[in-house]
Amino acid sequence: MAPLQTRFLLINGVPQSGDIPSVVSFLESTSGAYTTTRTNQNHSKLLFWDRHVNRLIQSLTILSQIRPELLGSNSNPHNHFSPKSLQSIHNLLTQSLRIGFELTSKNPTRFDDELAITALVRSGNNNNNNNNNNNNNNNNNNNNNNNNNNNNNNNNGLLDVILHIGFYLPPVFGVSSARLAVAGFGRNLAYVKYSDWVRVRKGLEKMRPPNVTELLLTNDGDHILEGSITNFFVVCRKENCEVELQTAPINDGVLPGIIRQFVIEVCSEIGVPLREIAPSWSERDLWEEAFITSSLRIVQHVEMIQAPVNFEDLSLKKTWKDLNWVSKSFEGPGSITTLIQKEIMRRAEREAGFNIRT
């Protein structure tokens, strides 16, 4: 009996065989613009898919104009993506999703598992391992070859559309908490999502203390920008005994995350004061709640944050063991964090998404 498959990779709609890498290994080895989301309600719906596709195309367009090498291209900056080429991306993504979900349906999972889906677009005609695998598997996937060739003709071979699918156990809100540590500087091109960052951020791992689940970024040791894979929020007490939600603005150098935008929209609707300002570590005694957001975690409350006593030591010391740390703790998910999480999940149920069961 063949072992159950837990990961799937499709290139231009063609399923790949062999040992499929983890999503981290895949992103480290494959340059391109990407986005990641997950299913909800026991694989029945793909969360906020249209928003993810729009951001993927936006990242692709920006990178093609200013940093084409981050798409795996050796060409000069360009803006050659016609509406037909961009539509072909959407078509290939839809085709790949249908095929991928059919493959996953043949593999039984635990009831509480969902699917994590990473879509990546790179320059076509890459001579890397994934492309070689694609060529090998084309010979073994005759049923899909015609569709693959038709879609390649639509974008004239300029782009590869790759889908990585894996089973994922979402954290339970209120039960699973985040433990954060300030560990590095803000990233370049934070306003686009590109896979080379996955490789670059590995350099931060030496500053990850034990049991820390996410690393925070700052350029001055005080103003917290974002996490390495999340956006960061705090509920800060004001002088008049009121509170406001704070998160760094996009212009400071943070990713315009899909869930980040939902938080902003929800706060506007339900009347929670929100200010786009980088939370100040020096004012942490005023922080009453903290949470992080991502398309996999959605909203996750923060249990503890720690930071080096001297920010300059991040550049001078070799590992986290060489630093002196100070910490800030929180007691469970606060009332505002809980309210925002509930409202976002209500939106997830309301908003039209990619319906897997149609």
N, C-alpha and C positions, 0 to 999 in steps of 0.2 A: 504493500500500500504506500503510495507516494506521500511524502510529508506535506502537511498543510502549508500553504504559502501565506506569509504575513506581509509581504511587500510586493508592490507592482510598479513597473516602469513602462511607460509608453512614449515612444518618440514618433511624432507626426502620426499618431493613431495606431502605431504598430506595437503590440506588447513585446517586451524583451524577456528573454529566458535567462537561465543561469542564476548566479548569486546576485540578487538585487541588493545594493548597498543601503545603509541607513540613510535617512534624509539628510543628516548632517554631512556624511561622507559624500553623498551625491552633490550637495551644494558646494562643498569645499573643492571638488574636482571639476565643476562645470560652471563656467562663467555665463552670466546672463541676468536679465531682470526677472524677478520672481515675486510670487505672492503665496501665502499659505492660509488655508481656512480648514474648517472641519464640518462634519455632518452633525445633525441634531435629531432628536426623537428617534433613536435606534435606526440610524442610516436613512431616514425618510426624506431628509431635506438638507441641502448644502447651504450653510449660513452665508448670507450677504454676498452671494456669488457675483451679482452684477457690479457691485462696488469693487470687488477684488479684481475683476476683469478690467474695469476702467482704470484702476491704479496700476495694474500691470502694463497696460498700454501706455499710460502716462510715463511710467518709469522707462519703458523701452524707448519712447520717443525722445525723452530728455537725454538718456545715455547715448543714443545714436548721434545726437547733435554735439555733445561735449566730451564724452568719454567712450567712444565705440570699442575700445579695447576691453572694457568691462562687460561687453556682450560677446567676447571671444572673437572680435573682428580685428584684422590688421589694417583695415582701410581708414581713411581720413574721416573726420566728422561729416555727417551727411544728414539729410532729411528726405529720404527717398521712399518713405512708407506711404503708399497711396491708400485711399479709402478701401480699395479692393484688397490690398495686402493686409490691412488691419482687420477687415472682415474675415479674411481667411484664418487669422489667429483665432477669432471667436468660433469659427466653424470647426477648426481642428480641436480646440478645447472641448467643445460640446461633443464631438465625435469620440475623443479620448475618454471623456467622462463616462459616456454610455458604455464603451467597451470595458473600461476599468471597473465600473460598478457591476457589470455582468461577471467579471472575473472574481471580484470579492464575494459575490453572492454564493459562489461555489465553495467558500471556505467558512465553516461555522465559527462563530466567535462567542465570547461571553455576552450576556444580555446588555451589560452596561458599556460595552465597547462602542466607540464611534470610529469614523474614518478621518484621518488627517490627509489633506490633499495639498500638494505643493505644485504649482504650475510655473514653469520657467520657459522663457523665450530667449534664444540666443541667435547669433548670426549663423546662417546655414553654411554647409560645406566645411564643418569643423573636422579636423583630423585628430580627434582625441578618442579615448577609449569608448565613450558612449556612442560615438559615431561608428566606430568599428563594430560595436555590438549591434548597432542598428543594421548595418550591412549584412552581418551574419544572420540576424534574425529575419531579415527580409526573405531569405531563402526558405525559412521555415514557417512563414506566415502568409501563405498565398492568398488566403481569404481576405486579408486586409490590404494587400499590395495595391489593388486598384484604387481604393480610397486614399491611400497614402500618396500615390502618384498624382491623383487629381488635386489634392490639397497642395502638394508641392508646386504644381503648375500655377496655382492661384497666386502664390507669392514669389514665383520665379526662383525658388530655391534660396531666397534671401534669408529665410528664417527657419529655425527648428522650434517646434512647440513640444515641450516635454512635460509629462505628468508623472509625479511620484505619489503613490498612494500607500498608506500604511494604517494598521489598526492603532487606535489611540484611546486611552482611558482618561476621560476628562477629570480634572480635580473637582471635588464636591465643594461647592461654595459654603463657607463657614466652618468646614472641617479641615480642608487643606489650606495652609497658610504659606505666605512667602517670607523668606528670610533674605535680606538684601545686604550688600556691602558695596561701598564706594570703591571702585577699583581701577578707574582709568579715565582717559580724556574723551571728549565728544568725538564723533566720527565725521569724516568727510562725506559730502553729498548725502547728508542725512535725510533729505527730502525725497530721495528715491530708494527703492528697495532692490538691492543687487547682491548676488551671491558671493562676491569676493569678500564682503564684510564678514561672512561666516568664517572664512579662513583667517582674516585679520584679527577677529576678536579672540581667537585662540590664545593670542599673546597676553590676554587679560587673565587667563586661568591661573597663572602663578600667584595672583593676588586674591584668589578666592579662598576665604577661610572655610573650615569644615562646616557642613550643614547649610551653607549659603546656597540658595536656589536661583538667585539672579544678581547680576552685577550692575551697579549704577555708574553713570558717566557724568563727569563734571569737568569744566575747563579751568576752574579757579579754586576748587576745593570747598566752595560754599554753595553755589547755585547748582542744584541737581537738574540735569537735562532730561534724562530718560534711562531706561535699562538697556542692556545690550540686545535684548529681544522683546522689550516691552515699553510701553509708555508708563509714566510715573505720576501719581496724584497724591496730594495731601489735603486734609481738611484742617485749616489753620484758624485758630481763635484770634479774633480782632479785639481792639481796645474797648469797643462798646459791648463786649460779651457776645457778639454775633460771630458767625463763622463764615468762611468762604473756602471753596475748593480751588486749589492752585495746581497748575501744570505748566511746564515750560512752553513758550510759543514756538511755532514752527521756525520763525526767523532766528531763533537762538541755536538752531541746529538739532532738530528732533524729527523723527519720522512721523508723517501725518497718518497715524494708524487708523484703521477702519473703526475699531472700537473706541479709540480716542475721540473720533468725530461723533460717535453715538453718545458718548458721555456729555459732550458739549451740547448736543441737541436735546438730550434728556433733561439736563440741568436747566436749559432755557424753558422747557415745557413745564416742569414741575416747580420752578421757582427757587432752585438752589443757586445761590450766588457763586459764580465762577469767574476767576481772573486768570488770564494766560500770562503767568509770571513764573519764572523758575523758582521752585521752593528753596528757601535759604536754610542751609544746615545750621547756621548760627542761631536761627529762630526755632529750632526743633522743639524747644520746650513749649511752644505754642501749637504744635501739631497734635491734634486729637485723634485723627485717623489717617491711614495711608493705604493705598491700594495700587496695584499695577494692572494693566490691561494688555491683552493680545488676542488674536483671533482664535487661538487654541484655548487659552485660559479664560477668555472673556473678561471677567473681573475677579481678581483674587486679592483678599485682604492681606495686609502686611503685619507680621508678628513682631519683627525686629529689623532695625537698620543699624549697621555699624560703619564707621568711617575712620580712616587714619587720624591720629591726633595731629600730625603734621602732613599736610597734603603733598608737600615737596618730596616726602619720602617715597611716594609712589614711583617717582622717576629714579630714585637713588638705590632703593632696596631691591633685593633679588626675589624674595617671595613674601607672602603674607606673614610668615613667621618672624620676619625682620621688622615688622611694624608694631607700633603701639596703637591700640584701637579704643574708640569710645562708642557707646551704643545708645540707641533709643528704642524702647519697647512699647507695644500697644496691646490692649486687652481685647482680643477677638475682633470680628468685623463690627464696625460702628454703625450707627443708625443711618447715616448718610450713605456710606458704602453699600449697605444692604438695600436701601431704597433704589439706588442707581442700578445695582445688579438686577433687581427684580424688574425694573422698567426696561432695561436692555433685553432681557430674556422675553419680555412680553412683545417687544418689537421683533425679536427673532421669530416669534410665532406668527406675527402679523405680516411682516414684510415678505413680499414675493421673493422666493429664492429658486435655486435649481431643484426642481422636484424630481427626486431620484426614482420614484415609483411610477412615473408616467411612461 
